[in-house]
Amino acid sequence: MLAQQIKAIRARLNPQLLKIAEKLARKGPPVTDQERATLAIELFLAQKRDGGDFAAKLKAKLEEQKRRSH
């Protein structure tokens, strides 16, 4: 009974959010500002339901800015 309930809950969860939660469970909470910022961005991007389009565009823009600054 409990195993079925857990399966049903997992099926409703966003797989990306579940991966982030599992990573946090293994590593523990973020301790540095960099880790906290990274987690915030990961959570934001995981909640987008666009198939990763926004994340890809954001990554491309960040890489472009990085190239310009060097």
Protein Blocks (a to p, Z undefined) as FASTA:
>chain_A
ZZmmmmmmmmmpcfklmmmmmmmmmnopafbfklmmmmmmmmmmmmpcghommmmmmmmm
mmmmmmmmZZ
